[in-house]
Amino acid sequence: MNNSSSEQDDQRVVSFRRPAAAPRAPAPPPVEDLAKYEEAPEETPEAYRHRMMVNLAAFAFVVALIGGAIWLADVMMTMRKNQDCVLSGRRGCTPVEYTPQPR
């Protein structure tokens, strides 16, 4: 009989209730009003020109960045080729360019 009462105690569900809280005031919005960033219905020619100049500058920067990356990759490839040549025990791995002097 003692076993059955302990089984009933193990199966009992105890519910926990949260205390009722007073209603809070609405929280302020996380950011200010974004209306000041919205584009005007009619774009002025000065704003269009400024935007195009910024786009051109960004494009030139990206082209320069890509050009620099290609140049760097080429230099690294040449250095690796020369290093592999030297480490394999060969001589004259790096070509020397010269112009013959007239006598």
C-alpha positions in Angstrom: 0.0 0.0 0.0 2.9 2.3 0.7 4.2 1.8 -2.8 1.0 3.0 -4.5 0.9 6.3 -2.6 4.5 7.0 -3.5 3.7 6.4 -7.2 0.8 8.8 -7.0 3.1 11.5 -5.5 5.6 11.1 -8.3 2.9 11.6 -10.9 1.5 14.8 -9.5 1.8 17.9 -11.7 2.5 21.2 -9.9 1.8 24.3 -11.9 3.7 27.5 -11.4 1.8 30.7 -12.2 3.4 34.1 -12.8 2.1 36.9 -10.7 0.0 39.4 -12.6 2.1 42.4 -13.7 0.8 45.9 -14.1 0.4 47.0 -17.7 3.5 48.8 -19.0 3.7 51.9 -21.1 4.6 51.2 -24.7 8.4 51.1 -25.3 9.9 53.9 -27.4 10.8 52.9 -31.0 14.4 51.6 -31.3 15.3 54.2 -34.0 14.2 57.7 -34.8 11.8 58.4 -37.6 13.3 57.3 -40.9 11.2 59.8 -42.9 14.2 62.2 -43.1 16.1 59.6 -45.1 13.4 58.9 -47.6 14.0 60.3 -51.1 12.2 63.4 -52.2 9.6 62.8 -54.9 11.6 64.9 -57.4 15.3 64.5 -57.4 17.3 67.6 -57.9 20.0 67.7 -60.6 22.7 68.4 -58.0 21.7 65.3 -56.0 21.8 63.2 -59.2 25.2 64.5 -60.2 26.6 63.9 -56.7 25.2 60.3 -56.7 26.8 59.7 -60.1 30.2 61.1 -59.0 30.1 58.8 -55.9 29.2 55.8 -58.1 32.1 56.7 -60.4 34.5 57.0 -57.5 33.4 53.6 -56.1 33.8 52.0 -59.6 37.3 53.4 -60.0 38.2 52.1 -56.5 36.9 48.6 -57.3 38.8 48.6 -60.6 42.0 49.7 -58.9 41.5 47.1 -56.2 41.1 44.3 -58.8 44.1 45.6 -60.8 46.2 45.5 -57.6 45.1 42.0 -56.8 46.0 40.8 -60.3 49.4 42.5 -60.2 50.1 41.0 -56.7 49.1 37.5 -57.9 51.4 37.8 -60.9 54.4 38.9 -58.7 53.7 36.0 -56.3 53.6 33.5 -59.2 56.9 34.8 -60.6 58.6 34.7 -57.2 57.3 31.1 -56.6 58.5 30.0 -60.0 62.0 31.5 -59.3 62.1 30.0 -55.8 61.2 26.5 -57.1 63.9 26.8 -59.7 66.6 27.8 -57.1 65.5 25.1 -54.7 65.8 22.4 -57.3 69.5 23.3 -57.7 69.5 25.0 -61.0 71.5 28.1 -61.9 70.4 31.1 -63.9 66.8 30.9 -62.8 66.2 34.6 -62.9 66.5 36.1 -66.3 68.7 39.2 -66.4 67.7 41.7 -69.0 70.4 44.0 -70.3 71.1 46.2 -73.3 74.4 45.8 -75.0 76.5 48.9 -74.9 78.0 50.0 -78.3 81.8 50.0 -78.3 
